[in-house]
C-alpha cells in the first residue's frame, strides 16, 4: 500500500509534490480543500497524508483535519506543511498527532526522507494491527454428546444477533473457542476478534490497554476497544477486571463511545461484547468485587460451557482431533488410540477439562515411540504431576473444596510447576503463562508463593505462613 493523499489549496504545490512522489513509485490522490480531503479519507484511508495547515475557502483548516483524521483513523501518518510555519504551529501539530512538520519552501530530499520514514511507520502499524487481529485459536466446535449439542444449539441462536453473551464454566472447558464460534458464524465474521485477558494486565495499565492513549512521543495509540471496531471484543475472565475499569466499561456499553487516556475528544465504536468467567459472579457481586449493573449489562444471554466430565462420550473424538492437529502443525506421529486407552480416558478425572486432555495427547505423542496404537499403560496416573511438560494433573481432592479454594490450589500448583520449569526465571514464566511480570508477582504473593535462591538456582517454594 503506497497511496499518498496530498492536501494543499495551491494547485501548483500539490501537483509538484505528486509528480515527485510518482517518479519515486508512489501513487497519489489530490485534494484542494477540506471537503475533498475528508471525502477522500472516508472513501479509502490512505497510507499517508501530506497536509497544508492553511486551506483557503475551506470549512476546516489543517489542524482541524488532523484532529478529525487522528480521532477516527489514528494509524494514518500525517506530515504537516506550511508556508507560514513557526514553532508554535509545529508543536500544536505534533501534539495533535502529526508525524512531522515541514516548512515551505521545502527541500525535496528532506521531504522524501520524511515520507519514506512515515511510510515505513504506516507499514509497521498495519502489520502490528494484522498480527493482533490474527486468530490463533480455532473456532471449530468438536463433540457429539447431548450436553455439547445443547450448548452449540444455544450458541447458534445468538450468532446472528448483536446481544451480549456471558460464557461460564470452569477453566479449560473451551470458553474462548465458543466465543470465536459465535464470531465466526455472525454477521461480524469479517471484523476483528480481539481478546482481553482481564487477569493478565496490571490494573494501572488496564485503561490505557482498553481505551488507548493520546499525546507523548508516540502520538495517538489505539486501545483494544478501537481494535475491535466492527467486530467482537472478548473479555476473558471478566471477574478479574479492576473495579475502576468496570465503571468505565459500563459507560462504554451505554454510550458506545469513550475518551482515550490523555484525550479530549470522544471516540465512537461499533462492537459486540462477549465475556467469560470461571467464577460465580453472584458471589463476586455479594463480596463487592464486581459491579451488579455491569453484570446485568454483560449477562444478557448466559450460556454455560459444560466441563469434560459432563461430556465424556466426546473424549474419543476430541483426542483424535488433537492427534490430527498435532500431526498437521508439529509433525508429531499420527497414532490411533487403542480401545483400552479410550475406555481408560473416559473414566479418568479431568480437572483441567479439554485443555488438560489436549496436553495429555501432546505429551503422549512427544514421548511415545511414534509407532503403533496409543496403549492404556502410556496414560498418566491420576496423581501424576508432569512438571517437565509444563502440565499439572491434580488429584480428586479438588472436588471436596469450595470453588475459590479449588481455584487457588490449582493456580498455586500450576505456577509452582511453571516457575520450577523455567528455573525460577520470573520473566520467562510470565511470558509463558501470558501475564505481565508485575501481575505475576502480585498473583504469586496473593497465593502465598515465594521464590528463593538455592545453590545459584532460583527455586519456587510455598510460603507456609502466608498460606
C-alpha positions in Angstrom: 0.0 0.0 0.0 1.7 3.2 -1.2 -1.2 5.6 -1.6 -0.5 9.1 -0.5 -3.2 11.9 -0.2 -1.8 15.4 -0.8 -4.0 18.2 0.6 -3.0 21.8 -0.4 -5.0 24.8 -1.6 -2.3 25.7 -4.1 -2.7 23.6 -7.2 0.9 24.0 -8.3 2.3 22.8 -5.0 0.1 19.7 -4.8 0.8 18.8 -8.4 4.6 19.3 -7.9 4.6 17.0 -4.9 2.5 14.5 -6.7 4.9 14.4 -9.7 7.9 14.0 -7.4 6.3 11.1 -5.5 5.0 9.3 -8.6 8.5 9.5 -10.0 9.6 7.6 -6.8 7.0 4.9 -7.4 4.2 6.1 -5.1 0.6 6.6 -6.1 -1.1 9.8 -5.1 -4.5 11.4 -4.7 -5.1 15.2 -4.6 -7.4 17.5 -2.7 -7.6 21.3 -2.7 -9.9 21.9 0.3 -11.1 20.2 3.5 -14.3 18.8 2.0 -12.5 17.0 -0.8 -9.8 15.8 1.7 -12.3 14.3 4.1 -14.2 12.7 1.3 -11.0 11.0 0.1 -10.2 9.7 3.6 -13.7 8.3 4.0 -13.7 6.7 0.6 -10.4 4.9 1.3 -7.9 5.5 4.0 -4.5 6.5 2.5 -1.2 5.1 3.7 0.0 8.7 4.4 -1.3 12.3 4.2 0.7 15.4 3.3 -1.4 18.2 4.7 -1.1 22.0 4.4 -2.1 23.9 7.5 -3.7 26.9 5.7 -6.5 26.0 3.4 -8.4 28.9 1.7 -12.1 28.7 1.2 -12.4 25.6 3.4 -14.6 24.9 6.4 -11.7 23.2 8.2 -8.0 24.2 8.4 -5.2 21.7 8.5 -5.2 21.3 12.3 -8.9 20.6 12.3 -8.4 17.9 9.6 -5.5 16.5 11.5 -7.6 16.2 14.7 -10.5 14.6 12.9 -8.4 12.0 11.0 -6.4 11.1 14.1 -9.6 10.7 16.1 -11.2 8.3 13.6 -8.2 6.7 11.8 -5.2 7.1 14.1 -2.9 4.8 12.1 -2.6 7.2 9.2 0.7 9.2 9.5 0.2 12.9 8.6 3.0 15.2 7.5 2.1 18.9 8.0 3.5 21.5 5.6 3.1 25.3 5.8 4.5 28.5 4.3 3.7 30.3 7.5 5.4 27.9 9.8 6.6 28.7 13.3 7.5 26.7 16.3 4.0 27.2 17.9 2.2 25.7 14.9 4.8 22.8 14.7 4.3 22.0 18.4 0.5 22.2 18.1 0.6 19.8 15.1 2.9 17.3 16.8 0.7 17.3 19.9 -2.3 16.5 17.8 -0.6 13.5 16.4 1.2 14.8 13.3 4.2 12.6 12.2 6.4 15.5 11.3 6.3 19.2 10.3 8.0 20.7 7.2 8.1 24.4 6.3 7.7 25.8 2.8 9.7 26.2 0.7 10.8 22.6 1.4 13.9 20.7 0.3 12.8 17.8 -1.9 15.4 15.4 -0.5 14.3 16.2 3.0 10.6 15.7 2.1 11.4 12.3 0.6 13.3 11.2 3.6 10.5 12.1 5.9 7.9 10.4 3.6 9.9 7.2 3.5 10.2 7.1 7.3 6.5 7.8 7.6 5.5 5.1 5.1 7.6 2.6 7.0 5.8 3.6 10.2 2.5 3.1 8.4 3.5 -0.4 7.2 4.6 -1.5 10.6 1.4 -0.2 12.2 -0.7 -2.1 9.7 1.3 -5.3 10.2 1.0 -4.9 14.0 -2.7 -4.5 13.8 -3.0 -7.5 11.5 -1.0 -9.6 14.0 -3.2 -8.5 16.9 -6.3 -9.4 14.9 -5.0 -12.7 13.7 -6.9 -15.7 15.2 -4.5 -18.0 16.9 -7.3 -20.2 18.3 -9.6 -22.4 16.3 -13.3 -21.7 16.2 -14.1 -25.3 15.4 -16.5 -27.0 17.7 -15.7 -30.7 18.3 -18.2 -33.0 20.0 -21.2 -35.3 19.7 -22.6 -35.6 23.3 -26.0 -34.3 24.3 -24.5 -31.7 26.6 -22.3 -30.4 23.8 -25.1 -30.3 21.2 -27.3 -28.4 23.6 -24.6 -25.8 24.1 -24.0 -25.4 20.4 -27.7 -25.0 19.9 -27.6 -22.1 22.3 -24.6 -20.6 20.6 -26.4 -20.9 17.2 -29.3 -18.9 18.5 -27.1 -15.9 19.4 -24.8 -15.8 16.4 -26.9 -13.5 14.2 -27.9 -11.1 16.9 -25.7 -8.4 18.5 -26.7 -9.4 22.0 -24.0 -9.6 24.7 -23.2 -13.1 25.8 -21.7 -14.4 29.1 -20.0 -17.8 28.8 -19.5 -19.6 32.1 -17.7 -22.8 33.1 -14.5 -24.0 34.8 -11.0 -23.4 33.4 -10.1 -25.3 30.3 -13.6 -26.1 29.0 -13.2 -24.0 25.8 -15.0 -20.8 26.5 -12.8 -18.8 24.1 -13.4 -21.4 21.4 -17.2 -20.9 22.0 -16.7 -17.1 21.7 -14.8 -17.5 18.5 -17.5 -19.7 17.1 -20.1 -17.0 17.8 -17.9 -14.5 15.9 -17.2 -16.9 13.0 -20.9 -17.6 12.5 -22.1 -14.0 12.9 -22.5 -11.0 10.6 -19.3 -9.6 12.1 -17.2 -12.6 10.9 -15.1 -10.3 8.6 -14.4 -7.9 11.5 -11.7 -8.4 14.2 -11.9 -10.7 17.2 -10.0 -9.0 20.0 -9.2 -10.8 23.3 -8.6 -9.1 26.6 -7.4 -11.4 29.3 -8.6 -9.4 32.3 -6.2 -11.3 34.7 -3.1 -10.7 32.7 -2.9 -6.9 32.7 -1.7 -4.7 35.5 -4.7 -2.7 36.9 -3.0 0.7 36.5 -2.4 -0.1 32.8 -5.9 -1.6 32.1 -7.5 1.6 30.9 -4.6 2.5 28.6 -4.8 -1.0 27.1 -8.5 -0.7 26.6 -9.0 2.9 25.6 -5.7 3.8 24.0 -3.6 7.0 24.6 -3.1 10.4 23.1 0.0 12.6 23.4 3.6 11.7 24.2 6.2 10.8 21.7 4.1 8.1 20.0 1.1 10.4 19.3 -2.2 8.5 19.2 -2.2 4.9 20.1 -5.4 2.8 19.7 -6.6 0.6 22.5 -8.3 -2.8 22.2 -11.8 -1.2 22.0 -10.8 0.6 18.8 -9.0 -2.5 17.5 -12.4 -4.4 17.9 -14.4 -1.7 16.0 -16.7 -3.5 13.6 -16.1 -6.9 15.3 -16.1 -8.5 18.7 -14.2 -7.8 21.9 -13.9 -10.8 24.2 -13.4 -10.2 28.0 -11.8 -13.4 29.2 -12.2 -13.9 33.0 -14.1 -10.7 33.4 -14.3 -11.1 37.2 -10.6 -10.1 37.3 -11.4 -6.7 35.7 -10.3 -3.9 38.1 -13.2 -2.2 39.8 -12.2 1.2 38.5 -12.3 -0.1 34.9 -15.6 -1.8 35.5 -17.4 1.5 35.9 -15.8 3.0 32.7 -16.6 -0.1 30.7 -20.2 0.2 31.9 -20.3 3.7 30.4 -18.9 2.5 27.1 -21.6 -0.2 26.9 -24.2 2.5 27.4 -22.8 5.2 25.1 -20.7 3.2 22.6 -18.0 5.9 23.0 -15.1 6.8 25.2 -12.1 9.1 25.7 -8.5 7.8 25.2 -6.2 8.3 28.1 -4.9 11.9 27.8 -7.5 12.6 25.1 -10.2 15.3 24.9 -12.5 14.1 22.1 -14.7 11.0 22.3 -14.1 8.0 20.0 -17.2 6.1 18.8 -17.0 2.3 18.4 -19.3 -0.3 17.0 -18.6 -3.6 18.6 -20.1 -6.7 20.2 -19.1 -7.8 23.7 -18.7 -11.4 24.7 -17.5 -12.2 28.2 -16.4 -15.3 30.1 -16.0 -16.3 33.8 -15.0 -19.4 35.7 -16.2 -17.8 39.0 -19.7 -17.4 40.4 -20.3 -13.7 39.7 -23.2 -13.6 42.2 -20.6 -14.3 44.9 -18.3 -11.6 43.4 -21.2 -9.1 43.5 -22.1 -10.1 47.1 -18.4 -9.6 48.1 -18.3 -6.1 46.5 -15.8 -7.2 43.9 -18.0 -6.9 40.8 -20.5 -4.2 39.8 -24.0 -5.6 39.7 -25.1 -3.2 37.0 -22.2 -4.3 34.8 -23.1 -7.9 35.4 -26.6 -7.3 34.1 -25.3 -5.4 31.0 -22.9 -8.3 30.1 -25.1 -11.2 31.1 -27.9 -10.6 28.5 -27.5 -14.1 27.2 -25.9 -16.5 29.7 -24.5 -19.8 28.2 -22.8 -22.5 30.3 -20.0 -24.4 28.6 -20.1 -27.9 30.1 -17.0 -29.5 31.8 -15.4 -32.6 30.2 -16.9 -34.8 32.9 -20.4 -34.0 31.6 -19.5 -34.9 28.0 -17.2 -38.0 28.5 -18.5 -39.5 25.3 -16.7 -36.7 23.4 -13.3 -37.7 24.7 -12.5 -40.1 21.9 -13.4 -37.6 19.1 -11.6 -34.8 20.9 -8.5 -36.9 21.4 -8.5 -38.0 17.7 -8.9 -34.3 16.7 -5.9 -33.3 18.8 -3.8 -36.2 17.3 -4.6 -35.0 13.8 -4.0 -31.3 14.8 -0.5 -32.1 16.3 0.4 -34.1 13.2 -0.6 -31.2 10.9 1.0 -28.4 13.0 4.0 -30.1 14.6 4.6 -33.2 12.5 4.0 -35.5 15.5 3.1 -39.1 14.7 -0.4 -39.9 13.6 -1.1 -42.7 16.1 -4.5 -44.3 16.6 -6.0 -44.9 20.1 -6.5 -48.4 21.4 -9.9 -49.4 22.7 -8.4 -49.8 26.2 -6.8 -46.3 26.1 -10.2 -44.8 25.1 -12.0 -46.6 27.9 -9.5 -45.5 30.5 -9.6 -41.9 29.3 -13.4 -41.9 29.7 -13.1 -42.9 33.3 -10.2 -40.6 34.3 -10.6 -37.4 36.2 -10.1 -34.3 34.1 -10.0 -31.3 36.4 -8.3 -29.3 33.6 -11.0 -30.3 31.2 -10.4 -30.1 27.4 -7.2 -28.2 27.8 -5.8 -30.9 30.1 -6.8 -33.6 27.6 -5.1 -31.7 24.8 -1.9 -31.5 26.9 -2.0 -35.3 27.7 -2.3 -36.1 24.0 0.6 -33.9 23.1 2.8 -35.5 25.7 1.9 -39.0 24.6 2.8 -38.2 21.0 6.1 -36.5 22.0 7.3 -39.2 24.5 6.0 -42.2 22.6 8.0 -44.3 20.2 6.0 -43.0 17.3 4.5 -46.3 16.1 1.5 -48.4 16.9 -1.6 -47.6 18.9 -1.6 -45.5 22.0 -2.0 -48.0 24.8 -3.7 -47.5 28.2 -0.4 -48.1 30.0 1.0 -44.9 28.4 -1.6 -42.7 30.1 -0.6 -40.8 33.2 -1.9 -42.0 36.6 -4.5 -39.8 38.5 -1.9 -38.5 40.9 0.9 -38.0 38.4 2.3 -34.5 38.1 4.4 -33.9 35.0 6.2 -30.7 35.7 8.7 -31.2 32.9 6.0 -30.8 30.4 4.6 -27.7 31.9 1.3 -29.5 32.9 -0.3 -30.2 36.2 -2.7 -33.1 36.9 -4.4 -32.5 40.2 -5.9 -35.2 42.4 -9.6 -35.6 43.1 -9.2 -33.8 46.4 -10.2 -30.6 44.5 -13.7 -31.9 44.2 -14.1 -31.6 48.0 -13.1 -27.9 48.1 -15.3 -24.8 47.5 -14.7 -23.3 44.1 -12.5 -20.4 45.3 -10.2 -22.7 47.3 -10.0 -25.2 44.5 -9.1 -22.5 42.0 -6.4 -21.1 44.3 -5.0 -24.6 44.9 -4.9 -25.2 41.1 -3.3 -21.8 40.4 -0.7 -22.3 43.2 0.4 -25.7 41.9 0.3 -24.6 38.3 2.5 -21.5 38.9 4.9 -23.5 41.1 5.3 -26.0 38.3 5.9 -23.3 35.7 8.4 -21.4 37.8 10.4 -24.5 38.5 10.2 -25.5 34.9 11.9 -22.2 33.9 14.5 -22.5 36.7 12.9 -19.7 38.8 13.1 -17.2 35.9 10.0 -15.0 36.6 10.2 -13.2 33.2 10.2 -16.4 31.2 7.4 -17.8 33.4 5.3 -14.6 32.9 5.8 -14.8 29.1 4.7 -18.5 29.0 1.6 -18.1 31.2 0.5 -15.0 29.4 0.8 -12.5 32.3 2.7 -9.3 32.7 5.7 -9.7 35.1 4.3 -7.4 37.7 0.9 -9.1 37.5 2.5 -12.5 38.1 4.4 -11.1 41.1 1.1 -10.0 42.6 -0.6 -13.3 41.8 2.2 -15.2 43.5 2.0 -13.0 46.6 -1.7 -13.5 46.8 -1.3 -17.3 46.6 1.5 -17.4 49.2 4.2 -18.4 46.8 7.7 -17.0 47.1 11.0 -17.6 45.2 14.4 -18.2 46.8 17.9 -18.8 45.7 19.5 -22.2 46.4 22.9 -23.0 45.1 22.6 -20.4 42.5 19.3 -21.7 41.1 16.0 -19.9 41.6 13.6 -22.4 43.2 9.9 -21.7 43.8 8.6 -22.7 47.3 5.3 -22.3 49.2 5.4 -19.7 52.0 3.7 -21.8 54.7 2.9 -18.8 56.9 1.3 -17.0 54.0 -0.9 -20.0 53.3 
